[in-house]
Amino acid sequence: MGALGFVHWPGAVSAARVAQAGAQADAAAQAMDEDDAGTRDLLAHPGCAALVAPLRRRLAGVGALDRDAVAVQCTLFRKSGARNWKVGWHQDLCVPVAGRVECAQLSGWSRKQGVDFVQPPAELLERLTIVRLHLDPCESDDGPLRVVPASHRHGRLGMAQARALRARSGEVECSAQPGDLLIMRPLLLHASSKAARPQGRRRVLHFLFGPRELGYGLRWSMTI
């Protein structure tokens, strides 16, 4: 990812595997009775979990991921006419863990879909990697992710810092095609607009990879 904090890998996953992944993700979301824009616990679904090993091999082979990294979360993000949502500028600060622990360096505890989440120190967030697998075309009209290049190098950002950094550095639109991967750091400042073409759909499988050991007395809620 280098200094920018993100990289686009076109055609990294075959059309056949993308079609299979899309069917598995939709089935998993339906089985979990999820009807919102995102479903966070898809690592528990065998079809989605099966994607982890081939993704890890490919990414490790090009130096984009440590060979001993583990997948700790898989989220399906769905945008369509019925789920046409937007997300303001933010960093991904929360990680899923097995349970609460007392540590002064941990903050922002929450519970989502039966899993505990916490905001760890930036030192840990800097060791994590997001891998977004696109299942559908994602052009300008489909509400693609937008990022501020190199913003991950500034640690955790307050609102004023984020606004100033975006004004100074500008933003990049991350359009993609089915089978493309967007690999990025959680601290990279990013946002997503509503789709201007609501008759289409934009599905993304969002994997989070990290080290097996977290430190701070924490354990991942799940690993593959």
LINLINGI-V117548 format. One record per pair of residues at least 24 apart in sequence whose ideal C-beta (glycine too) atoms are under 7 Angstrom apart, sorted by the first residue. I is the first residue (numbers start at 1). GAP is how many residues later the second one is. Records with the same first field share a line. If there is no record, write none. Layout:
I=GAP / GAP
//
This chain:
1=63 / 182 / 183 / 184
3=147
4=145 / 146
5=144 / 145 / 146 / 147 / 179 / 180 / 183
6=141 / 176 / 177 / 178 / 182
7=176
8=166 / 168 / 172 / 174
9=171 / 172 / 174
10=167 / 170
11=168 / 169
12=46 / 167 / 168 / 169
13=120 / 166 / 168
14=165
15=163 / 164
18=117 / 160 / 161
21=30 / 112 / 114 / 184
22=113 / 181
24=24
25=51 / 110 / 178 / 180
29=47
37=40 / 41 / 42 / 46 / 48
38=37 / 38 / 39
39=36 / 37
40=33 / 35 / 72 / 73
41=72 / 74
42=32 / 33 / 34
43=28 / 30 / 31 / 179 / 181
48=26 / 157
49=175
52=172
55=76 / 152
59=72
64=119
65=64 / 144
68=144
69=60 / 140 / 141 / 142
70=139 / 140 / 142 / 153 / 154
71=136 / 138 / 152 / 153
72=24 / 136 / 138 / 148 / 150 / 151
73=135
74=131 / 132 / 133
75=131
76=127 / 129
77=127 / 129
78=123 / 125
79=64 / 116 / 122 / 123
80=118 / 121
81=117 / 118
84=110 / 111 / 114
85=109
86=57 / 106 / 107 / 108
87=104 / 105
88=103
89=73 / 77 / 100 / 102
90=100
91=65 / 66 / 95 / 96 / 98
92=38 / 94
93=26 / 32 / 63
94=24 / 25
95=25
96=124 / 125
97=121 / 122 / 123 / 124
98=121 / 122 / 123
101=116 / 117
103=113 / 114
105=111
106=110
115=106
116=105
120=96
122=33 / 34 / 65
124=90 / 91
125=61 / 62
126=61
127=83 / 84
128=58 / 80 / 81 / 82
129=54 / 56 / 80
130=54 / 56 / 76 / 78
131=50 / 52 / 76 / 78
132=49 / 50 / 72 / 74
133=48 / 71 / 72
134=42 / 43 / 44 / 45 / 46 / 70
135=43 / 68 / 69 / 70
136=42 / 65 / 66 / 67
137=40 / 41
138=37 / 38 / 64
139=36
140=33 / 35
141=54 / 55 / 56
142=53 / 55 / 58 / 60
143=49 / 50 / 51 / 52 / 59
144=29 / 30 / 31 / 32
145=29 / 37 / 45 / 47
146=25 / 26 / 27 / 28 / 44 / 45 / 46
147=24 / 25 / 27 / 37 / 41 / 42 / 43
148=41
151=37 / 38
152=33 / 35 / 36
155=32
157=32
162=27
165=24
//
